[in-house]
Every structure is written in structure tokens, then in C-alpha cells.
Amino acid sequence: MWIVMTASAHMPSTCRGKYRKVALVEVKDPADMPSRIDERDRRIVQVRHKGNHHFGKTDRGAYQRAVVAAQTLCDELNKENA
């Protein structure tokens, strides 16, 4: 099963603003959710990173668009595997 996970991105101090990372994560058991995005976690099968995106104040921001795109891709992948 695929899920969308987000986390705060570690950016250099020269970058102004807030950035967050978006990733598609395939988990073994939907009841046992991982707490972080890490390929070494035993509960995670694979991770598809979608990059670091600027977290804006509106729905037109890069982060919000990336989350929506990742969720639609997640729904498609789950339909294929079902």
C-alpha cells in the first residue's frame, strides 16, 4: 500500500522561507505506519522522493501542488496493486 508522507526539509541557512519534503512511501502493513521517511525502516518497502518544496500561505504554492500530485499518483498506484 502506498501513502503520502511529508517532513520538514533541511535547507541551507541562505534559503529564506520554509521548505518541506514530499515522498510516496510503500508500506508493508497499513496498520503499522512509519514515523519518518527512511528507506532503512523495516516497515517501509520503498520510497519515491518528490523533492523539497516551498511551503507558502496559499493553495497555489509549490508544496500544496506537490502534495495533491503525490496523492493522485498514490491513488493510481493503489488501484493498480488492488
ChimeraX attribute file (.defattr): number of C-alpha atoms within 10 A of each C-alpha:
attribute: neighborCount
match mode: 1-to-1
recipient: residues
	/A:1	17
	/A:2	23
	/A:3	19
	/A:4	20
	/A:5	19
	/A:6	17
	/A:7	13
	/A:8	13
	/A:9	15
	/A:10	11
	/A:11	13
	/A:12	7
	/A:13	7
	/A:14	6
	/A:15	8
	/A:16	9
	/A:17	10
	/A:18	14
	/A:19	19
	/A:20	17
	/A:21	21
	/A:22	23
	/A:23	21
	/A:24	21
	/A:25	22
	/A:26	20
	/A:27	20
	/A:28	16
	/A:29	12
	/A:30	12
	/A:31	7
	/A:32	10
	/A:33	12
	/A:34	17
	/A:35	9
	/A:36	11
	/A:37	21
	/A:38	13
	/A:39	13
	/A:40	9
	/A:41	13
	/A:42	10
	/A:43	17
	/A:44	21
	/A:45	15
	/A:46	17
	/A:47	18
	/A:48	14
	/A:49	15
	/A:50	15
	/A:51	13
	/A:52	21
	/A:53	20
	/A:54	17
	/A:55	17
	/A:56	14
	/A:57	9
	/A:58	9
	/A:59	10
	/A:60	9
	/A:61	13
	/A:62	16
	/A:63	23
	/A:64	18
	/A:65	13
	/A:66	19
	/A:67	20
	/A:68	12
	/A:69	12
	/A:70	21
	/A:71	18
	/A:72	13
	/A:73	16
	/A:74	19
	/A:75	14
	/A:76	12
	/A:77	15
	/A:78	14
	/A:79	11
	/A:80	8
	/A:81	8
	/A:82	6
